[in-house]
Amino acid sequence: MLKRIEGDGATLTVQDEGEGPPVVLIHGFPDSHRLWRHQVPALVEAGKRVIAPDLRGFGDSEKPADVADYRIRHSIADMLAVLDALDVERAQVVGHDFGAAVAWGLAAFAPERVDRLAVLSVGHPRALADLLTVEQREKSWYMLLFQFEEVAETLLQRDDWRLLREWTRDNGDVERYIADFSRPGALTAGLNWYRANAAPARQLQQRPGFPPVTVPTLGIWSSGDDYLLEAPMARSGEHVEAEWRYERIEGASHWMQLDEPDRLNELLLSFLVYGG
């Protein structure tokens, strides 16, 4: 069932399925709640209530105009508003890509609302900062391109979205991304996540400390990820003051939910349902 829920100044579309202990699934760029279509049935069948929002700027959620509205802290507040609206006091949280950054933040700054945490692809923010190597910067080249307003939009759409198709390397839901981003304002909204959180000038700013996570945490990285190195995820346990488990899925691209759904479901069920 899809619901409309008011977040931190933006209205979100939220999928709410099943009954039982709640699990929140948070997608990243350039996805929507539909990324989790292989995980939702497995979790519901295992007795979970699954809550999968479209983050602001994506899917059918509202797309604020200001770049600052896409700072991670606003989406953390969005997730808390979703939990409040659905009368959920405490939930298990799973995040991927930018959704993993939101999930890390939710567990770090509102640990009383998070029971267990599973993060996919993106490691703890402090691990990412400490291990920001030249190799990782090379993999992250697109983040610089995405800073250029109108230029990035034009390049991504030109020649039947050629650059977007090449950037995804035919992984993920490319045709769905193109359909979503073809709607007025949608591509700029998605790129604003990078402009708000990954601008080069932000690396020069003194940032407040990001606290360790104090809830049981599972980190998962896929060996075919073209955008993120393994080390920041593998070493994120250094920033978790609770049970930490690291798993690597072989052969899957960045979108492990689609490439290896059975293996990912096995890991999530083991951690979220059986506590292993």
N, C-alpha and C positions, 0 to 999 in steps of 0.2 A: 504494500500500500504506500502511495506517495502522499506526503503531507507537506504543507507550507508552514514554516516556523520562523518567527522573527528572531534574528540573531542580534549582533552588536551593531545595529544600524543597517543591516542588510537582511532581506528575507531569503531564506534558504529552502530548497526542495530537499526533502529527506525521505528515503525509503525506510519503512519500518515493517519488519516481517517477523513472525514467530512469537513464541512466548517462552519465558524463562529468564535466566540470568542474562543481562544485556551485554552485547559486544558492539562497539562502534568501529566502523571501517571507514578510514579517511584516505581518499585518493589524492593524487598530485597532478602535475602538469603532464600532458594536456587532456586529462581524463575527466570522468564524472563518476557517479555512483555505479554506473554500468560496468566499470572495470572489474567489480567484485562479483560478477554474475555466476562464476563457478564456485565461489566461496560461500555465498549467501545460502544456497540450498543445503550445503553440507553442514553449515553451522546450525541452521534451523532444524535439520533432521537430528542433530546431536542435542537438541533441547535448548538452544539459545534464542534469545530475541536479538535480531540483527538490525542495527541502526546505521544506515549508510547515506550520509549527506552529500549533496553537491556543494563543494566549497564555493564561497563567494567568487564570482567571476567565471564559474564553470557550469556546464550543463544548463539546467533551468533555474539556477539560483540567480539572485539579483547581481548586477554588475555595476558597482559604484564607479563614478567617473574619476575620482581623485586617486593618484598613485598611492598616496599615504594610507588609503583605506585597505591596502593589500598587505600591510605589515603583518607578520605572523601573529602578533599579539591580538589583533582583531579576530583572527580565525580561532585562536584559543578561546577568546570570549564567545565566539559563535558556538563552539562546541559545548561550552558550559551552559549557554542559553538553550541549546537543543536538549541537553540532559534535564534541565529544569522544566522545560515545556512538556517533556515526556515523563515527568515524575520519576526520573532515574537518579538515585542518590549516588551510586557508585557503579562503574562499568569497566569491563575490559576494553582495551583500546588497541587497534591495529592501524598503522599508518604506512603509507608508501610515498616515496619521492617528497614533494613539498608536504604531503600529508604526514610523512614521518617526522618532519620538522615540527609540525603542529602537535603531533602525538608526544614527541619528546618534551615540548613545552608544557603541554597539559599535565604530563606526569611530574614534571619538575616543579611547576608553580601551583598546581592544584592536586597534590598527591592524595588528598582525602577523597577525590572523586574517581581515582583510577585504582582498579584492583590488580590488574596485570597488564603489561605493555608488550606488544610485538611491533617491531620496527623493521621495515623492508627497504633495502638499498641504501638509505641515508643514515649515517652514524650520528652519534651524539655531537652536538654543535662544538663542544670543546675538542673532541677528537678530530673533527673536520678541520678546525682552525690549526691545531697543532701539527697536522699531517698534510697541510696544503702545499704539496710539492709541485715542481714544474710539470711533472707528468700529469698530475691532477688538473693543473691549470690548462694544459693542452686539451684534455678531455672536456673541459668546461668552456671551450672557445665560444660556444653559442650564447653563453650568458652575457658576454660583452656585446655581441651583435644585437641581442634583444634590448639593450639599453637605448638604442637609437630609435626614437619615436618616428613613426611613419616610414622610415627606411626599413626597419625590420619587417613591418607589416607588408610593405610592397614586395620585398625580396621573397618572403615566405609564400606569398600568393601568386607570384609571377610564374608564367608557363605552367598553368594547371597545378599550382602548389608544388613545383618541382623540388625546391629546397626543403620544404617540410617532409616530403616523401623521402628524400635522400637522408635527411637528418634522422628519421626514425629507422632507416635501413629496412623498411618493410616490416618492422615489428610493431606491436601494439595494434590499436584500432584505427589505422590511418584514415580510412574513408569516413569513419564516424567523426574523427577530429576535424576533417575538412568540412563536413556538413555542419558541425557545431560552430566552427570558427567562421563560417560563411555568413552567419547571422550578424546583423548590424552591431558593432561594438564588441563582439565576443572575442575576436583575436587580440585586440588591444587590452581587454580585461585580463586575458590569460597572461600576456606578456608583462602586464603590470606587476605580477607576482615577482618577477625578476627585477623589475625597476625599483620595487619597494624594498627588496630584501637582499639583492645581490649586486647592487651598484658598486663599482670599484671604490668610490669615495667612502663607502661605509666601512671598508676594510681599514681605513685610516682613523676611524673614530674610536674613541675609548668606549667600549661597551660594558654594561654591567655584567657581573659574573653570572654564568649560567650554572645553577646548582646541580649537584649530582642527583640522579634519579634514585628513589628509595623504594620502588616497587619491583617485584620480580619482572625481569625483562628478557625477551627473546629477540636476538638480532639475526636477520637473514639477508644474505647477499647472493647474487647469481653470477656465475662465472662469465656469462656472455654480456655483462653490463658494459655498454659502450660509453657511459658517462661518469661512472663512479668507480674508484679503486676499492679494493677489498680492505686495506689496512684500517681506514677510519671506522668501518663497521666492526671488524674483528677486534679492535682495541677499545671499543666503546664500553666494554666491561670495566675499564679503569675508572669510568664515571658513573657506575651503578653501584650503589651501596645496598645491594640486595642480591637475590639469586640472579645470576647471569648465565645465559646459554647462547652460544653462537652456532649457526648452521649455514652451510654453503650449498646452494642448489646448482648442480653442474649442468652446463649446456643451455640454460635459459637466458634469454635477453633481459634487459631491464624490466620487462613486463612479465615477470615470473608467474603472475596470476593467470596469464593466458597461455604461456608456453608449457608450464609444468603444474597445472592446477591440482592434479592428484597428489603430487609430492608436497606442494605448499599446503594443501588441505590437511594432509597427514601431520605436518609439523604444527599447524595452528591448532588442530584438535588435540594433539598430544599436550601442548602447552596450556591451552585455554580450558579444555574440558577435563583432561586427566591430570593436569598439574605437573607434567613431566618435562 
